[in-house]
């Protein structure tokens, strides 16, 4: 009787573990998953810096099942090939441990081994983006964007000569290919984004297929927890 009871308890534990793993896989593959902000390129919207408590965010996937990313969305995406210079694998050099890490990532219990970045959508497929108008604002199809989230930017000299990125604001015009996005960090004076990669195979743009989700909330640290504007 005791042996049967022990076997039943063991079976319940195994079933519970399987259900937990399946739920984690479904949630992180199809609904939402957490990410860590890797740098200060999205300051002050998202916080990240060497040696500090970087923001932990939730990126949800459901929105992009029904619509494409839009201007203003804060998006997590996989870095295109030209953006991955210097990226180092987070997997162990030990073959057995690496296999376990890859298996855990498959079911959502470990992060994927890819260069995930967080930026804001500034222009979408078919639109032409440039900087700047006479007030130093980014324009899309000739219309200036209202970007109150941009606090840090290069100086602007109205009516005078202005340097081009990466030492100044000016860039473009660039027409975004269909199915692609023009991505920029909110910290415009310290963000390695689409502007930096102009001249690559997609002229600095990011494929919609590389989007991993829409960043919607900071959940850690507690004093910064809340929705992302």
C-alpha positions as CSV (number, residue, x, y, z in Angstrom):
1,X,0.0,0.0,0.0
2,X,2.8,2.4,1.0
3,X,4.6,1.5,-2.3
4,X,1.5,2.3,-4.3
5,X,1.1,5.6,-2.5
6,X,4.7,6.5,-3.1
7,X,4.4,5.7,-6.8
8,X,1.2,7.8,-7.1
9,X,3.0,10.7,-5.4
10,X,6.0,10.4,-7.8
11,X,3.6,10.3,-10.8
12,X,1.8,13.5,-9.5
13,X,5.2,15.3,-9.2
14,X,6.2,14.2,-12.7
15,X,2.9,15.3,-14.2
16,X,3.1,18.6,-12.4
17,X,6.6,19.3,-13.7
18,X,5.5,18.4,-17.2
19,X,2.5,20.7,-17.0
20,X,4.7,23.6,-15.7
21,X,7.2,23.1,-18.5
22,X,4.5,23.0,-21.1
23,X,2.9,26.2,-19.6
24,X,6.2,28.0,-19.6
25,X,6.8,26.9,-23.2
26,X,3.4,28.1,-24.4
27,X,3.5,31.4,-22.5
28,X,7.0,32.4,-23.5
29,X,6.6,31.2,-27.1
30,X,3.2,32.6,-27.9
31,X,2.2,35.1,-25.2
32,X,5.0,37.0,-23.5
33,X,8.5,36.7,-22.0
34,X,10.8,38.7,-19.8
35,X,14.0,40.4,-21.1
36,X,16.8,42.4,-19.4
37,X,17.7,45.8,-20.8
38,X,21.3,45.5,-21.9
39,X,22.4,49.1,-22.3
40,X,21.5,52.8,-21.8
41,X,20.3,53.3,-25.4
42,X,16.7,53.6,-24.3
43,X,17.2,56.1,-21.4
44,X,15.2,57.5,-19.7
45,X,12.4,55.2,-20.9
46,X,14.3,52.1,-20.0
47,X,17.2,51.9,-17.6
48,X,20.4,50.0,-18.2
49,X,24.1,50.6,-17.5
50,X,27.2,48.6,-16.5
51,X,27.2,47.6,-12.8
52,X,23.6,48.8,-12.1
53,X,20.3,47.1,-11.6
54,X,19.1,47.0,-15.2
55,X,15.3,47.1,-15.9
56,X,13.6,43.8,-16.4
57,X,10.7,44.1,-18.9
58,X,7.8,42.1,-20.3
59,X,7.5,41.8,-24.0
60,X,4.1,40.6,-25.2
61,X,3.5,38.8,-28.5
62,X,-0.3,38.9,-28.9
63,X,-0.5,42.4,-30.4
64,X,1.6,41.5,-33.5
65,X,-0.7,38.5,-34.3
66,X,-3.3,41.0,-35.3
67,X,-1.3,44.0,-36.5
68,X,2.1,45.1,-37.7
69,X,4.4,47.1,-35.4
70,X,3.6,50.9,-35.5
71,X,5.5,54.1,-35.1
72,X,6.1,54.6,-31.4
73,X,6.1,51.0,-30.3
74,X,9.0,49.9,-28.1
75,X,10.1,46.6,-29.6
76,X,12.3,43.7,-28.7
77,X,14.0,42.2,-31.8
78,X,16.7,39.9,-32.9
79,X,19.7,41.8,-34.2
80,X,20.2,41.4,-38.0
81,X,23.5,39.9,-39.1
82,X,25.3,43.2,-39.5
83,X,24.2,44.3,-36.0
84,X,25.8,41.2,-34.3
85,X,29.5,42.2,-34.5
86,X,31.0,41.6,-31.1
87,X,28.0,39.5,-29.8
88,X,29.2,36.6,-27.7
89,X,27.2,33.4,-27.2
90,X,25.8,33.0,-23.7
91,X,26.0,29.2,-23.9
92,X,28.6,27.1,-22.0
93,X,31.7,25.8,-23.8
94,X,30.9,22.4,-22.2
95,X,29.0,20.3,-24.8
96,X,26.7,18.6,-22.2
97,X,25.9,21.8,-20.4
98,X,25.3,23.6,-23.7
99,X,22.9,20.9,-24.8
100,X,21.0,21.3,-21.6
101,X,20.9,25.1,-22.0
102,X,19.6,24.8,-25.5
103,X,16.9,22.3,-24.4
104,X,15.9,24.7,-21.6
105,X,15.7,27.6,-24.0
106,X,13.4,25.5,-26.3
107,X,10.8,25.3,-23.5
108,X,11.3,28.8,-22.3
109,X,13.2,28.1,-19.2
110,X,16.4,29.8,-20.4
111,X,17.0,32.8,-22.6
112,X,17.6,32.2,-26.4
113,X,21.1,32.4,-27.6
114,X,20.6,35.5,-29.8
115,X,21.4,39.2,-29.8
116,X,18.1,40.6,-28.6
117,X,17.9,44.4,-28.6
118,X,15.3,47.0,-27.6
119,X,14.5,50.1,-29.6
120,X,11.6,52.2,-30.7
121,X,9.9,52.0,-34.1
122,X,10.4,55.3,-35.9
123,X,9.3,54.4,-39.4
124,X,7.7,51.3,-41.1
125,X,7.8,49.7,-44.6
126,X,7.4,52.2,-47.5
127,X,7.9,55.3,-45.4
128,X,10.8,57.7,-45.8
129,X,12.6,58.8,-42.6
130,X,15.1,61.6,-42.2
131,X,16.5,64.2,-39.8
132,X,16.0,66.9,-39.5
133,X,13.4,69.7,-40.0
134,X,14.2,73.3,-39.0
135,X,13.5,72.5,-35.4
136,X,15.7,69.4,-35.3
137,X,12.9,66.9,-35.4
138,X,12.9,63.5,-37.1
139,X,10.5,63.4,-40.0
140,X,8.6,60.6,-41.6
141,X,7.2,61.2,-45.1
142,X,8.0,64.9,-44.5
143,X,6.0,65.2,-41.3
144,X,7.8,65.9,-38.0
145,X,7.4,63.4,-35.2
146,X,6.3,64.4,-31.7
147,X,8.8,62.5,-29.5
148,X,8.5,63.6,-25.8
149,X,10.4,60.5,-24.7
150,X,13.6,61.8,-26.4
151,X,15.5,63.6,-23.6
152,X,19.1,63.0,-24.6
153,X,20.0,64.1,-28.1
154,X,22.9,65.8,-30.0
155,X,22.9,69.6,-30.1
156,X,20.9,71.3,-32.8
157,X,22.0,74.5,-34.5
158,X,18.9,76.0,-36.2
159,X,19.8,77.5,-39.5
160,X,23.5,76.5,-39.2
161,X,25.6,73.5,-40.1
162,X,24.7,70.3,-38.3
163,X,26.8,67.2,-38.1
164,X,25.6,63.8,-39.2
165,X,25.1,60.8,-36.9
166,X,27.1,59.4,-35.0
167,X,28.4,62.8,-33.9
168,X,25.2,64.8,-34.7
169,X,21.5,64.4,-35.5
170,X,21.4,64.5,-39.3
171,X,20.7,61.4,-41.3
172,X,18.8,60.3,-44.4
173,X,16.5,60.4,-46.1
174,X,16.1,56.6,-46.0
175,X,13.1,54.8,-47.5
176,X,12.3,51.7,-45.4
177,X,11.8,48.5,-47.5
178,X,8.5,46.7,-47.2
179,X,8.4,44.3,-44.3
180,X,11.1,46.3,-42.4
181,X,11.3,48.8,-39.6
182,X,13.5,51.8,-38.9
183,X,14.6,51.5,-35.2
184,X,16.1,54.2,-32.9
185,X,16.9,54.3,-29.2
186,X,15.3,57.0,-27.1
187,X,18.8,58.0,-25.9
188,X,19.6,59.5,-29.4
189,X,23.0,60.7,-28.4
190,X,24.1,57.2,-27.2
191,X,22.3,54.6,-29.3
192,X,23.8,52.3,-31.9
193,X,20.7,51.8,-34.0
194,X,19.4,51.9,-37.6
195,X,21.4,55.1,-38.2
196,X,24.6,53.3,-37.5
197,X,24.0,50.5,-40.0
198,X,23.0,52.5,-43.0
199,X,24.8,50.9,-46.0
200,X,24.2,47.3,-44.9
201,X,22.0,44.8,-46.9
202,X,18.8,46.4,-45.6
203,X,20.1,50.0,-45.2
204,X,20.0,49.8,-41.4
205,X,16.4,48.5,-41.2
206,X,15.2,45.5,-39.2
207,X,12.9,42.8,-40.7
208,X,9.5,42.5,-39.1
209,X,10.2,38.7,-38.9
210,X,13.0,39.5,-36.4
211,X,10.6,41.1,-33.9
212,X,10.2,39.2,-30.7
213,X,7.5,41.2,-29.0
214,X,6.2,44.6,-27.9
215,X,7.7,45.9,-24.6
216,X,4.8,46.8,-22.4
217,X,6.0,47.0,-18.8
218,X,8.9,47.1,-16.4
219,X,8.5,44.6,-13.6
220,X,11.9,45.0,-11.9
221,X,13.2,46.8,-9.9
222,X,10.1,47.6,-8.0
223,X,10.7,51.3,-7.8
224,X,10.6,51.5,-11.6
225,X,7.8,49.0,-12.2
226,X,5.0,50.1,-14.4
227,X,3.8,50.4,-18.0
228,X,6.1,51.5,-20.8
229,X,5.0,54.7,-22.6
